[in-house]
Amino acid sequence: MEAWISKLFIEHADIFLKIMNQRWLWAKESAGGMVRILNDFGILSGNLLDLCCGNGRLSICMALKGFKAVGVDISRPFIEDARRKAEEYGVSSLVRFVEGDVRRLKEVLRDVHESFDVVVNAWTSIGYFSPEEELEIFRQARELSKGNAVLFILETMHTDWLSLKFVPYSYFETDDIVTLESRKYDPTASKLETTWTFYRKNGENLEFIDRVKFELHVYSLQELSTLLRRAGWEPVATYGNIATLQPMSPLTSLNLVARAK
């Protein structure tokens, strides 16, 4: 396992869980938009695969809409929190959370025998690995899915957006944690290098916790569409906001819908 993955998602899972918890409202709204799109495709219920599910926000929100979900994530703390939240929301019978590396998806899900009607990959869950590794992830997801399955890539950045909105420094606060974020972007390689520095608030002072550095591959719409076609998915629609079905533009995030080929 890459050292930065272990550091960010396991060693400091408590911090990242606080960040993910802020996205639950977004997940509830997004689930409504997903259901509208799925209904247009004639999928009113079924089995959903949540790649890099975090603490289960989309799996649980879709379970509340009547879907059965399987979420996969490499972080044990995330999976444990997802199971707790499934109990809190009363959907434990409809969701299953599995700890594992999505790059070995078929092996991780060897005990899961149902085929999937829906596959979802949300937020910055794409770009952490090389394009060839991610091609294999989506290819395995296709092999585990039905012939009419729908794939959602949700709320991720893209090269047009980053070219217009790139800022080298920013910060955000989450409860008692302040995160300073510094970035370097190489548009020739579509690489975003990010350093997160965590501090804990102590009165008017900040106490240093740790620093994590990682890289993301940032896709253009064309590059991502080509990769998905190679993996057995045909892109059919894009949106700037999956909840409102706002059209995508260079100023919005990327939400892509694809059908199994």
C-alpha positions in Angstrom: 0.0 0.0 0.0 1.3 3.5 -0.9 2.5 5.2 2.2 0.4 8.3 1.6 -2.8 6.3 1.3 -2.1 4.7 4.7 -1.3 8.0 6.3 -4.3 9.9 4.9 -7.0 7.3 5.1 -5.9 5.1 8.0 -3.5 6.9 10.3 -5.5 10.1 10.1 -8.9 8.6 9.4 -10.4 10.5 12.3 -9.6 13.8 10.5 -10.8 12.6 7.1 -14.0 11.2 8.6 -14.8 14.7 9.8 -14.3 16.0 6.3 -16.5 13.3 4.8 -19.2 13.9 7.3 -19.7 17.4 5.9 -20.6 15.8 2.6 -23.6 13.8 3.8 -26.1 16.6 2.9 -24.6 16.6 -0.6 -25.0 12.8 -0.8 -28.7 12.9 0.2 -29.3 15.5 -2.5 -27.2 13.6 -5.1 -29.1 10.3 -4.4 -32.3 12.1 -5.5 -30.7 13.1 -8.8 -29.3 9.6 -9.3 -32.7 8.0 -8.8 -34.3 10.4 -11.4 -31.7 9.3 -14.0 -32.0 5.6 -13.1 -35.7 5.8 -13.5 -35.3 7.2 -17.0 -33.2 4.1 -17.7 -35.9 1.8 -16.3 -33.9 1.0 -13.2 -36.2 1.5 -10.2 -34.3 -0.7 -7.7 -31.4 -3.1 -7.7 -27.9 -3.7 -6.6 -25.4 -0.8 -6.3 -21.6 -1.0 -6.1 -19.9 2.0 -4.3 -16.2 2.2 -5.2 -14.1 3.9 -2.6 -17.2 4.3 -0.5 -15.6 6.2 2.5 -18.0 6.1 5.4 -20.9 5.0 3.3 -22.8 8.2 2.5 -23.9 7.3 -1.0 -24.5 3.6 -0.3 -26.7 4.5 2.7 -28.6 7.3 0.9 -29.3 5.0 -2.0 -30.4 2.2 0.4 -32.9 4.7 1.8 -34.2 5.0 -1.8 -34.7 1.2 -1.9 -31.4 0.0 -3.4 -29.2 -2.8 -2.0 -25.6 -1.6 -1.8 -22.1 -3.0 -1.5 -19.4 -0.4 -0.6 -15.7 -1.1 -0.9 -12.9 1.0 0.7 -9.3 0.4 1.7 -9.7 2.1 5.1 -10.9 0.0 8.0 -11.9 3.0 10.1 -14.1 4.3 7.2 -15.7 0.8 6.8 -16.3 0.6 10.6 -17.9 4.0 10.6 -20.0 3.2 7.6 -21.4 0.1 9.4 -22.2 2.2 12.4 -24.0 4.7 10.3 -26.0 2.0 8.5 -27.3 0.9 11.8 -28.2 4.5 12.8 -30.1 4.9 9.5 -31.8 1.6 9.8 -30.5 0.1 6.6 -28.1 -2.6 7.8 -30.0 -5.2 6.0 -29.6 -3.4 2.7 -25.9 -2.5 2.7 -22.7 -4.4 3.1 -19.3 -2.7 3.5 -16.1 -4.5 2.6 -12.6 -3.5 3.4 -10.3 -3.9 0.4 -8.3 -2.3 -2.4 -10.5 -1.5 -5.4 -7.6 -2.3 -7.7 -8.3 -6.0 -6.8 -12.0 -5.5 -7.0 -13.0 -9.0 -8.2 -10.9 -10.6 -5.5 -12.2 -8.3 -2.8 -15.8 -9.2 -3.8 -15.3 -12.9 -4.4 -18.0 -13.7 -1.8 -20.5 -11.3 -3.4 -22.5 -13.2 -5.9 -25.1 -10.7 -7.2 -24.5 -8.6 -10.3 -24.7 -4.9 -10.1 -27.3 -2.6 -11.7 -25.5 0.6 -10.6 -21.8 1.5 -10.0 -20.8 4.8 -8.4 -17.4 6.5 -7.9 -17.7 9.8 -6.1 -15.7 12.9 -5.2 -11.9 12.5 -5.4 -12.1 8.7 -5.5 -10.7 8.9 -9.1 -7.2 10.1 -9.9 -5.3 8.6 -7.0 -4.0 5.8 -9.1 -2.5 5.7 -12.6 -4.9 5.8 -15.6 -4.0 2.1 -16.4 -4.8 1.1 -12.8 -8.1 2.9 -13.0 -8.9 1.4 -16.3 -8.6 -2.0 -14.7 -10.8 -0.9 -11.8 -13.6 0.1 -14.1 -13.1 -2.9 -16.3 -13.6 -5.2 -13.2 -16.6 -3.2 -12.2 -18.1 -3.8 -15.7 -17.4 -7.5 -15.4 -19.3 -7.5 -12.1 -22.3 -5.6 -13.6 -25.4 -6.4 -15.6 -25.7 -5.8 -19.3 -27.8 -2.7 -18.8 -25.9 -1.3 -15.8 -25.4 2.4 -15.2 -22.1 4.0 -14.0 -21.9 7.3 -12.2 -18.7 9.4 -11.8 -19.7 12.1 -9.4 -18.5 15.5 -8.2 -14.9 15.3 -9.4 -12.6 17.9 -10.8 -11.5 18.0 -14.5 -8.8 19.8 -16.4 -11.0 22.6 -17.7 -12.2 23.4 -14.2 -8.7 23.3 -12.7 -7.3 25.5 -15.4 -9.9 28.2 -14.6 -10.1 27.8 -10.8 -6.6 26.7 -9.7 -5.3 28.4 -6.6 -2.0 27.4 -5.1 -3.0 27.8 -1.4 -6.2 27.5 0.6 -7.4 26.3 4.0 -10.6 24.9 5.5 -11.8 24.2 9.0 -13.5 21.0 10.2 -14.6 21.1 13.9 -11.4 21.6 15.8 -9.1 20.8 12.8 -7.6 23.4 10.4 -6.2 22.0 7.2 -3.8 24.1 5.1 -3.7 23.0 1.5 -0.9 23.8 -1.0 -1.0 22.7 -4.6 1.1 22.5 -7.7 -0.5 21.8 -11.0 1.3 20.6 -14.1 -1.2 20.9 -17.0 1.2 19.2 -19.4 1.0 16.0 -17.4 -2.5 16.5 -15.9 -0.9 16.1 -12.5 -2.0 17.9 -9.3 0.4 17.6 -6.4 -1.2 18.4 -3.1 0.1 18.8 0.4 -2.3 18.8 3.4 -1.0 20.1 6.7 -3.2 19.4 9.7 -3.4 21.6 12.8 -5.6 21.2 15.9 -7.1 24.4 17.3 -6.1 25.1 20.9 -7.7 28.4 21.9 -6.1 31.0 19.6 -3.2 28.7 18.8 -2.7 26.0 16.2 -0.9 22.8 17.1 0.8 20.9 14.3 -0.5 17.4 13.8 1.0 16.1 10.5 1.6 16.7 6.8 0.5 14.5 4.0 1.6 14.8 0.3 -0.1 13.1 -2.6 -0.7 13.3 -6.3 -3.8 13.2 -8.4 -4.2 12.5 -12.1 -6.8 15.1 -13.3 -8.8 13.9 -16.3 -10.3 15.8 -19.1 -13.8 14.8 -20.1 -12.4 13.4 -23.3 -9.7 11.4 -21.6 -12.1 10.0 -19.0 -14.6 9.1 -21.7 -12.0 7.2 -23.7 -10.8 5.3 -20.6 -14.4 4.3 -19.7 -15.1 3.1 -23.3 -11.9 0.9 -23.1 -13.3 -0.5 -19.8 -16.7 -1.4 -21.3 -18.7 1.7 -20.5 -20.3 4.1 -22.9 -20.7 7.7 -21.6 -24.2 9.0 -22.3 -24.6 12.2 -20.3 -22.7 14.8 -18.2 -23.9 17.2 -15.6 -22.4 20.1 -13.6 -24.6 19.1 -10.6 -26.1 15.7 -10.2 -28.7 16.8 -7.7 -30.2 19.5 -10.0 -29.1 18.0 -13.3 -27.5 21.3 -14.2 -25.5 21.0 -17.4 -21.7 20.6 -17.2 -19.5 23.6 -18.1 -15.8 24.4 -17.5 -16.9 26.2 -14.3 -18.7 23.2 -12.8 -17.5 19.9 -11.4 -17.7 16.7 -13.6 -20.6 14.3 -13.2 -20.6 11.6 -15.9 -23.2 8.9 -16.6 -22.3 5.9 -18.6 -24.1 2.7 -19.7 -22.6 -0.8 -19.9 -21.6 -1.7 -23.4 
